Amino acid sequence: MGTRAARTGGPRRGAENPARKRLALGARQQTHSRSPRTPSTRLTAPAEPAPDVARPAMAPDPVAAKTPVQGPTPRYFTWDEVAQRSGCEERWLVIDRKVYDISEFTRRHPGGSRVISHYAGQDATDPFVAFHSNKGLVKKYMNSLLIGELSPEQPSFEPTKNKELTDEFRELRATVEQMGLMKANHVFFLLYLLHILLLDGAAWLTLWIFGTSFLPFLLCAVLLTAAQIQAGWLQHDLGHLSVFSTSKWNHLVHHFVIGHLKGVPASWWNHMHFQHHAKPNCFGKDPDINMHPFFFALGKILSVELGKQKKKYMPYNHQHKYFFLIGPPALVPFFFQWYVFYFVIQRKKWVDLAWMITFYIRLLLTYVPLLGLKAFLGLYFIVRFLESNWFVWVTQMNHIPMHIDHDRNMDWVSTQLQATCNVHKSAFNDWFSGHLNFQIEHHLFPMMPRHNYHKVAPLVQSLCAKHGIEYQSKPLLSAFADIIHSLKESGQLWLDAYLHQ
């Protein structure tokens, strides 16, 4: 058969051409592919003929040789189809117009299942860029999740998002990267770590040199508190991958700072904090506002909803008063202190637990010989109490007075700006807040090293002014006072709705 085919220059009349057969088989497979609603469908090349199909040796068909073999036809989706996949069973999201099925991947997502699930049914292009340093590598792993792309007539993101603002912000981000503002100054962070170690050492030396009377004891507590809070700001930088150029070194030093210097698990911080950045002040998605509604009624919209539903877990109209009792003084010593152990044991984070144990061993070995166990426990409680007040006032001054609502699926810039505000720059404010007085810039560029926030701030202000977005910046004490004012206002709104609506 092969000799005759070669002699005649083609296959015998009536015989089926194998090349055409393969093309026809691929076309039939594409025609009968599963519905776009099937989440497990992947973009695959047409199947090859079965192994037992004969492949006679013959000259290629001239017509088939000139006909290029077509690749898989892209599967197209609409935003309505994507939005429907936001539940517990099916989850899709869009990045750069590509549609990904993350239904099974959420449990393996290195950043946690919740943070990626918060964008199910939505465009996630800007948060993807904001949270990943090596985007090319991540996209390679995402290829197995790719199921199609948006139809050509579909816009690049949902109609709830401001296209012009989003396009200009992406241009701004490209400018920021060209200016080198995403690169860290390692000397800055080295000196910052040394100043933390100096504070920590000075606390112990105060007792060793001056004894354990009241004044040295109090000074030791203040120095140790400053070391703890500043270590908290530094671990925040490392957790956001903003210190080293590689994730590996950021994660390693992050474990040392948060685990050994503070006694807190890195995995717990990542689990909580990235959700906050993904959807700040969005009820049900931002864990930082989980105190609503069981302890506080937060935000004008949520407070009125709570009042209309006739729900009263606490006397919210007095929340601006009891905030001073169950807010700043209680969060760290009475909640975080014990919950972190439950977190690591329940989730079997044994590496984090080992780092935490080194922190407590170090404290016991250095302070118990000087103070005794009872006085040491008193010192430890005082430090956690002072740290809690410092931490809560700083972290809440940028968010509690701002807009709090359900997720309205707004664009990245609008989502961050309506939930954050700044505190004026000064040497003290920068140090006291760990540069979180630049909360707007930090939320727009979470991986930017903190020492560059003030450089990008004028560019962000110009973008906001052009689009009529309020860019709030206020004095430190005014920011503290606004926490109380906002709690009083939302408490009164709840009461009015509870009584009259």
N, C-alpha and C positions, 0 to 999 in steps of 0.2 A: 504493500500500500504506500509506504513512504517513498519507494523508488518511482512509482507511477506518478505520484503527486509532484515529485521534483521534475519529472520529465515533462509534464503538461503545464507546469508553472502554477498550479492551483489545485484545490481539492476536486474530487470527482463530483459530477452533477448529481444532485440529490443528497449528497452528504452534508451533514450540519457543520457549519464553521465553528470551531471551538472558541475563537475570540469573540464572535457575535454571541455565542451561547453565554459566555461569561458576562458580557455587557447586559444581555437580557436578564440574566439571573440577578445582577446587581440592581437593575431598574425595578424588577418585581419586588425585591426586598425593601427598597425605599418606598415603593407604592403601598406595601402592606405593613409599613412600620407602625408601631403602637401610637396611640393618641398622644398629643402633646401633654395631656393631663397626667400621663404616667410618669411619676417622679424618678423611676429607676432608669428611664431611657437615656442613653448616652450617644454622643456623636461617634459613629464607627464607620469604617470603610466597608464597602460591599464585600460580602463573604466570598471566599475563593471556592471553586468547585470541590465537591467531596473528593477524598483521596482515591476512591475507587473509579473515578471517571477516567477513561482512557485518554492519553495525551499522545496521539500519533505524531511521529516525526514527519513534518511536512513544511513546505515553504509557507511563510506568512501570507495571509490574504492581503493583497494590495489595498483593498478598500478599508479593512480593519486597521491596517498600519497607519492610514491617514486619519483615522477617527480617534481623537484623544480620549482616554478613559476618564470619565468624570468622577470627581471626589464626592463625598457625601453632601447632600443638599442641606444647608443650615436650617435648623428648625426655628421658627419665629414665634414670638410671644407678644402679647399686649400687656400694658401695665395692669389692666384689670385681672388678667390671668395670674400675674405675679402677686398682686395684692391678696388674692384668695389663698395663697400659700404662706400664711403667717401663723398657723395654728400649731398645735402640739405634734400632730402626725406628719404634716407636710410643711417644709420651710424652704422657700426660695429667696434669693436676693440677687441684686444686679450690681456688677462692678464694670465700669467702662462699657456699658451696653451688653455685656455678656451675662447670661442668666445661669446661676449656679444652684444646684439642689443641695442644701446643707442639712437635710433632715437627719441623716445618720452621722454626719461629720461634727455636729454640735458637741457631742460627747467627747470627741477627740481634739477639739479646738484647744491649742496651747494656752490661749488667753481666757479660757473658761467657756462653758456652754451658754451662759446667760448673755454675755456681752455680744456675741455674734447673733444670738436669737433675737435680741432687741431690734435688729434690722431686718428680720424676716418679713418678706412682702414689700421691701423698700429698696431704693437705691442706696448702696453703701460705698460708693466710690470715694468720697471725701474722708469718711472715717477709716477706710482701708488704707489710704495714703497716710493719714495722720498717725496710725498706730503701728505701722510696719516699717522697719528700717530697710531690710533687704526685700523689696517688693518683687523683684524678678524671681528670686528663689521661691517665695511664697506662691506666686502664680503657677510655677511648675507643679507644685503639690496640688493646686486647685484644679488642674486640668481634668482630673478624674471626676470632679464634681460638675463639670460643664455640661449643660444640657441644651444649650441654644443661645439665641440672642434676641434682642428686641427687634420687632418688625421695622423695616426701613421708615415707615410712616410714623412710627412712635417717637416722641421726644426722648432726649437722653435721660430725663428724670421726670418725676411726677409733677402734675400741674400745681400742687401745693407748694412747690419750691420756686424760688426766685432765680430764673435763668441768668439774667444779667449779673446779679450779685454773685452767683456761683462761678460764672465764667471769669469775672474780674478777681475773685478770691484765688482761683487757680493760677491766674497770671501773677498775682501777688506772691503766692507760694513759690512759684518758679523763680521770681526775683529774689526772694529771701534765700533760696538755696544757692543762687548764683553769687549772692553777697557773702556767702560762707557763714550765715547766721545759724545754721544747723550744726556747726562744728564746735566742739567743746574746747575750752581752754583748760588743759589738764592741771596747770599750775594753780588755777583758781580752786579747783576741787581738792587738790592735794592740801593746800593751805586750809581749806575749810575742814577737811578731816582732821588735820593737826590741831586746829583750834578746839574741836570737839574732844579730842583726846586730852588736850591741855586742861579743859574744864573738868573732865572726868577725874584726871589725876589731881587737880587742885582741890577737889572736894575731899578726897581721901587724905591728902597732905594736911588739910586744915585740921582734921581731927588728930592726926598723928603728931603734929607740931604743937598745936594749941590746946589739945585735950578735948574732953567730951562735955564740957560745961555748956550752958544754954546758947551763948552767942556763937561759939565755934560749931555747935550742932546745927544751929539755924543757918549759918553761912554755908555749911556743907550741903544742907538740903537745897539751898538756892542754886549753888554751883552745879549740883548733880541734876537738878531740874533743867537748868539751861543746857547741860550736856545731852540730856534725854530728848528735849524738844528739838535741838539742833541736829541731833542724829536722825530724828524723825524727818526733818526737812531734807537731809542728805539722802536718806533711803528713798524718799520720794523722787529725787532726781535719778537715782539708779533704777528704780522700778520703771520709770518712763524711758529707760535706755538712752538717756541724754548725756551721759558722762563719757563712756567709751564708744569706739566706733563699731565694736562687735557686741552682739547680744550675750555671748558667752561671758565676757568680762563684766558686763553690767550685772548679769545674774549672779555671778560668783561674789562680787563685792557687795551686792545687795543683800545676799544671805549673811555676810559678815556684819554689815551695819545694822540691819533690822533684827537679825537673829542674835548675834553676840553682843552688840552694844545696847540693844533695847529689849530683847527677850520676846520678840513678836514674830510670827511666821510670815515669810515672804508670800507664800501661796494665799494666805488669807487677805493680805493687802491687795494683791493682784486681783483676786476674785471680787473684792468690793469696789476698788477704786476705778477700774476700767469701765465698770458699768456706769459709774457716776460720770465719767468723761463721755461715754457714748451717748447718754441721754440725760444730761443734767437737769435736775428739777422736774423730771417727768415721773409722775406718780406710777408706781408699779414697776419702774425700770431703774430708777436711781435709788440705791439703797441708803444714800445719805438722808433721804426724807422719809425713811420708814417709820419715823416716830409719829407720822400722820397715819391714822387718826387716833391711835391708842393713847398718845401722850399730848400731842399738840394738834391744833387745826391750822394747817399751813396754807398760805396763799389765799387770795380772794376767791378764786373760782372753786377750789376744793372745800373751803370753809362754808361757802353758801350751799354747796351740794350736800355737805354733811348736815347742815341745819335743816334743809328741806326734807332730808331723810329721817329727821327726828332722832339722830344718833348723838349720844352724849356719854362718851367714855370718861371724860374729864370735864371739869368746869372751865371750858376753854376761854370764857370771858375773863378769867383770872390767870391765863397762861403766861402773860408777861410778868407775873409775880412769881409763880412757882417755877419758872424757868431758872431762877437763881438757885433753886434747891435741887432739881433733878436734871438740870442741863449741864452747865460747866463743871460743877464740883463732882458729879457722879459718873459721868460717862466712862472715864478710864478706870478708876479704882473699883467701881461696882458693876461694870458690864464688860468692857474690853478685857480687863485683867483675867477674867475667868472664861469668857467666851472663846478666847483664842486657843485655850487648851482643849476645850470641847471640839473646836473646829479641826485641829490637827489630828486628834485621836479618832474622831468620827470619820474623817476622810483618809486616815492612815498616811498622813504626811510625816513620815518618820525622820526624814532629813531635816525638815523644819523643826521638829521637836528636839532633835539632837543639838541644833544651833541654839535653841532657846535654853536648853539645860546648861550649856556653857555659860550663858549670861548669869544664871542664878548661882552656879558654882563660883564664878568669879566674885560676885557680890558677897556671898557668904564667907569666902576665904579672906576677903580683904576687910570687911566691916565688922563681922562678928567678933574677931579677936579684940577689936578696939571698943566695941559698944556692948557686946553681949547680945544674945538672941532677941530678947524682949525690946531693947532700945533699937536694935536694927530693924525689927518689924515696924516700929513706930516711925523710923526714918523713911523706910520704904513707902509706907502709906502716905506720909506727908509729901514725898516727891511725886507720887502718882496723883495726889490731889492737886498740887500746884500745876503739874503738867497738864492735867485734864482741863483746868480753867484756861490756861494759855492756849491749848490746842483748840478747844471749842470756840472761843471768841474769834480766833484767827480764821478758822475754816468756815465758820458760819457767817462772818461779816460779808462775804462775797456772794452768798447764795440765798440765805433765808429772806432778805428783804426784796429779792427779785421775783420775777414771774414764775409761778409754780402751777403746773397744769398736767393734764393727761398728754400723752404723746400725740402731737398734731402732725407729725411727719413733715416738719419744715426742713429747709436747707441747712447745711452745716453751720454757716455763719449766723443765721438767725437763731438757730437752736442754742448756740453758745452765748450769743450776745444778750438774749433775753433772760438768761439764767445767771449771768456773772456781772460783776462790777469790779472796779479797781480802787485801790487806796493810794494816795499820793506817794510819789517816790521820795525817799530820804534815806540816809545811811542807816538810821535806826529802824525805820519801817521795813527796809529791805532785809536787815538781819533778823528783826523780831518775827517777821512772817515767812522767812525763808524765800523771799521774793514772790510769795503768793499774793502780794499786793498788786502784782501784775496778772491778776487772774484771767482777764480777757485774753491777753496774748498767750498765756499758758494753755487755755482751753482751745484756742484756735490752732496752736502749734505745740501739742503736748510733748513732743520729743525735742523741742528746742532747749538748749542749755540756758539756765536761768539768767546768766550774766548778759544774755543778748536780748532779754525782753524789752529793755528800755530803748534799744536800737530799732526794733520793729514797731514799737508803739506808735510813732508818728504816721507810719504807713497805714496801720490799722485805723487810726483816727480819721485819716483822709478817706479811706474806703467807707467808713461809717457815715461821714458827713455827706459824701456824694449820694448815698442811698437813703438818707434820712433816718438812720438808725442811731438811737441814743447810745453814746459812749460815756458811761458813768465813771467818774473818779472823784473820791471824796477824802477828807481827812480821816485819820485813824479813829479818833474818838467819835466822830460822826458816824463812821461805819459801825462801831459798837452800838451806839445809841439806836441806829436804824433797825438792829435786830429786835430790840424791845418794842419799838414803834410798830414794826410790821406784825409782831405777835399780838400786840394790843388791838390793832386794826382788824386782823383776821379773826380774832376772838370775838370782837363786837359784831362783825359780819355774820359769824356763825349764830350768835345769840339772836340777832334780828331775824334771820331766816328760820331759826328754830321756833321762835315765838309767833311770827307773823306770816310765814309762807307755807 
